[in-house]
Amino acid sequence: MLKKFCRLNFFLSLLLSFFAFFMCYRTPILYSEKNEKVIITILHTNDLHGQFASEYSGNILTKIGLDMIKSIKDQTKNCILVDAGDATQGSALCKLSTDNVIKLLNLTGYDIRIPGNHDFDFGQEKVLQSAKNSSCPIIAANITRTTDKMPFFKDINGNNGQSFIIKIGGKKIGFIGATAEETTRTTPPFNLKGLDFGKGKEIEILNNEVSKLKSQKVDAIIVITHFGINNSNSCTSYDVAQKVLGINAIIDGHSHTSMVENVNGVSIAQTGAHSTNLGKMELIFDNNNLKINSVLMSAAEIGRSFIPDKDLTRQYDNYSEEIAPAIEKVLGKSYGTIFGGTYNNFNTTRYSEMAAGNLICDAMIDYGEKRLKNTEYENFPLVAFENGGSVKTSIKNGFIKSGDILKVLPLDNRVTFQIITPKEIYQTIERGTSKLNYPKKLNGPFEGSFGGFPQVSGLKIDFDITEQKDNRIINMCLVDKNEKEKQRLFRDDTSTKIIFLCNDYTLYEFPAIADLEVIKTGEFLSQVLSDYIQKLTFENGGEFSYPFTKNRINLIINKNEFKNFDGEITIMNSSNVVSSSDVILSINDGQEKIFKTTQEGKIKLSNLKTGVHKVKIKYNGMHTDVLLSNLFDLKNNTAFLVNGPEIDFESVANIIGQIPLNVGLKDENLIKFARKSYDLLLKKFKTRVINYSKLEESEKKLAKLKGHYVDTEFIKDNKKLLITVGILTSSLLILYVIIVIEKRKTKLT
């Protein structure tokens, strides 16, 4: 028995010895693995504004859809996907189907997101519901409830609402979120009731959160901000880099800036806007040292290297089909792009007068004249104002659909009517132009992009940014519909009465008009613009051309050393440059001229005036419009040639489909629009319009109506005139009968 016990003890001792030896042997290996080189990749987006579909020009990817982002993430080892705000607002899908938007973001594989200011445009309850439906945490350390001072997103999907740790590749990466305090000024206040954005306390809040993460021994700290780099927000991402201690990198949004910079040893990256770039930030851990490599991958670059995820593409298409009836209706047709809003990552209407801003304001004037007809305000002069930040994008060349208008004006803003004086108009416009400044670097891009920059109708304004703020306007006058000056307005005039039209959000942003009485509230601005586009299309025989500029907002250059600039355009046909070829160009809708491209497909345009310029390019039956500017950094651009609307048979079929079965005279313009659109199609595409017979039948019915019936619309519109004519005719007839009777009496006597 003793022998057995000794033998067992021997084997146990031997086993323990082997185990001890093994552990001693393994320990340095574990230490070695811990210090092996580890790369963690953070893919990041910001300011998507609902632009979730991959888009191509020819064979070149121009917008990076969620299907492409998912594909890249799935193929990248140790990958984290981050969004820095404003993903869920800005498109028809976002407006009409928020739940499906969150489903798409979940399918893409986002690991962490923060809210942007415009994510609150549909109200805080919608933000909370979206956070609950998200498969990843939503965080914002500086957003708290005023009632209990608790983080707004606390206890939603198990996170503290301020920061979050992701464990990946053997590392712990801590993330802190923060959203711009100017959200309180960039969305209607009723959306934010009971919320505090920590204005002036952002740095303190972030430093406190850094301390919490360090106590949990994270390997790196990334701050995700929707602050931007402009001074419109009280705290910028530059401030965070310089004042928040112990952070490694900042993933930023809000200012729509394409940037990768190192500030105070902290990497700052922002992708611009609208899916034109994807951020890639590599955290490289090597022997306990951390190095960060950050780059922006362009859409074209990604399109050459990856293919989109088919399942996500299919799901996006399914959701788009659900809202198709609401967005596919063809409203009109434009000859040329109507530029405005965000273009190549720059929000053009925050710097300059733009055609889309002018068109929106013209639509308000047209609507205002109708609403005020036969009222006590009918003869008041009308002025319309749209803050540039509310114009989200351009209106494309060709057929314009209801969905295009929702992209330009995605919010439920209504037109408001106020009685205003020139003094208050001066104060409003001065605020709108107050932040624009000359560049610090000679001939560099201008500074001070601001969402309050004025887009107007009924006014002409000259302003000089070298003057002190609140004193920049040199001249302001009322103009007629032909842009001819009618009446100069003076800064201290409080007696002249003017009807001021704007969107209802503007009332919260501009103190000069915030407390003025709203005498009328009208339709949604998107509907007003839709009706006006249809009117312009019908009045111009089925297609309208809108000028690039009407010289309503004029920047006066008073610096002798500030020179005009040279621009350069690279012209692409599909994925190839248009090399050594004659192309037709016109600048700002001016005279067309022939230019010859270089072997690299480039054209240089010299001595362009400071400002924004539209360049229209035609080549080999294709065309496109692009912008050049020195106000924002767009002196060089690439033009992708595309086919025109003469191949868009689906839009033509849509127009024909709008014609009612019981055709009336009121449908004449719609029928004419359908006919012109069909006739302009290329022959091979005409055969694809499967409802063409409906157009022919409607034309026959219209011809019969015009031949046999009185125009009932004319009777309705001219009812008072017809009654007056009837009374006069009856009176003349009675008078004639009396005269005849009197003559007969005279003869008898």
C-alpha positions, 0 to 999 in steps of 0.5 A: 500500500505504501509503495502504491502511495509513493509511486502515485506521489512520484507521478503527481510530483513529476506531473506538477514539475512538468506543469511548472516547467511548462508555465515557466516556458509559456510565460515569456511566450505570452509576454512576447505575444502581448508585445507582437505588432498588432494593427487595429483598423478604424474605418470612419464616416461622418455627415453621410446625410442619408447618402447610402447608395453607391453611385457611379459616373461611367465606371468610376465610383463617385459615392461610397455606399453602405454596401461598399463600406460593409464589403471593406469592413468584412475584408479588413482584419481587426476592424472597427467601424465608426460614424461621427454624426449626421448619418440619419438626416438628409435624404428621402429615405431618412425622411420617409423611413427612419426605421429602415435607415437604422436597419441599413446602418446595422447591416453595415456593421457599425460598432459605435456611432454618435449623433450629429446636430441634424440627427435631432431634426426629427425630434429627440424622441426619434433619436432615442428610438433610433438608438434603441433600435441600433445594434451598436452603442450611441454615445455623447458625453456632453448631452445630458437631461436637465432634469436629472443631469444624466447622460441622454443615452445612458442605459440604452443597449447597455452603455453609459451614454458617454464612452464605450470600450471595444476589445479587439485584437487583444487590445482595449480601445476606448471611445468618447463621443461629443456633439456640437453645442450649436445643435441648440441653434441649428435645429428648432428648439422644441426638438431639444426641450430638456437637453443640455449640450454642455456649452463651454464645458466640453473640455472639462467633460472630455477630460473627466471621461478620459480619466474614467477610461484610463482607470480601466487600463485601455490601450488607446483613447479615441474621441469621436466629435461632431464639432468641426473646425469652424468657430460656429461651434464653441469648441472645435476639434482643434480645441479638443486636440490641444486641451484634452489630455491623454487622447490618441486621435479624434474622428471628427464631423460637422464642418464637412471638411476633408482633412487628416492633420496632426495637432499637438501629437493628436491625429484628427481626421474628417472625411468631408461629407456625402460619402465621397471619402472613407476614413481609414485610421490604423492603430499600430501597436509595436513593443507597447508603442502606439503609432497612428496612420490615418488616410482618406480613401477616395470613392474612385480608389475604393471602386478600383479595389472592392466590390459592394456587398450584394445583400446590402445592395439588395436590401437598400433597393427593397427599402427604396422601392417601398418609398418609390411612389413618394419620390419618383414623381417627375415634377419638371425638367431643368437644362443644366445643374442648379448648383447649391448645398454640399458639392465636393465636400464644400457647402457652397451656399454657406459661402456665396449666392448659388442658383439653388438658393435663388430658386428656392427664394424665387419660389417663396416670392411666387407663393407669397404673391398668390397667398397675399392676393386680394388681401391687405398686404397685396401691394407690399414689397416682398423679400424672401430669405433662405439661410444657406445651411438649409440648402443641402444639395444641388438639383440635377440636370434633366428630369427633376423628381420629388425625391430630388427636392427632398434631398435639397430640402429634407426638413419639414420647414414651412414658409412664414410671413412677417412684416419687417423694416429695412433695419431688421433686414440689415440686421439679418443679412449682417448676421448672415455675412458676419463670419466670412473672412479673407484667407490668412494665406494669400489666394487661399480658400476663404474662412468662416463657412456659416449656415446663416449665409444669405440666399435671397430674392427681391433684394440686391446686396453689396457687402465688404468683409474687410468692414467690421461685423454688423457694418459690412453691407455697403448697399442694399436695394429692392429689385423687381423680377428682372433684377432691376433696382426699385428702391434703395433701403437704408440701415436705420429705416424703421418706417418702410414696411416689407413682407419677409418670407423665410423658412420657420427654422430661420426664426430661431437662428436670427434674433432680429426677426425672432420676436416679430409677429408671424402674420401667416404660416404657409406650406412646407417649403419643399412643396412650394419649391416643387410647385414652382419647378412645375410652373417653370417647366410648363411655362417654358414648354417642358424644360426650363433653364435657370441662371447660375447667378443673378448677382444678388449677393455681391462680395466687394473685393477691396484688397489690392493684393487679392488677385483673380485665380486660375482654374483647371479641369480634368475631363473624364469619359467613363474611366478614361481621360479625354485626351488631346480633344476639342471640347465645348465650354461655357462659363457661367452660362456665357458664350460657348467656346472650343478648348483643346484638352492636354494629353492628360485631359486637362483644360486650364482657365485663367484669370477667373474672378474671385467667387464661384463659377459654373463650367458647362462641358460638351463633348461627343454628345455628352455633357456635364456641369462642374464648379470652380472656386477660390472661396472654398478650395476648388480651383481644380476639379474633375468633370465626368461626362454623362448622357443627357435626359434623352435616354431617360425613358422611365421618367417619360413613362412617369410623366405620362402615368400622371395624366388622369384618365378623365382628361380636363383642360387643366391637364393641357400643360402636363400633356404637352410636357409629356409629349415634348419629353417623349419626342426628345428621347433617342429613337431606341429608347422611345420603344421602351415607353410602354404607356405611350398609347395613353399619351396619344389618347389623352391628346385626342381627348384634349383636342375634342375638349378644346373644340367643343367645350368652354374652358371651365378653368377660365370661367372659375378664374375670371368669375368676377369679370364675367359677372360684370360683363354679364351685368353690363350686357344686360343693362345695355340690352334693357337700355336698348329695349327702352329706347326702341319703345320710346321711339315707337311711342313718339311715332304714334303721337 
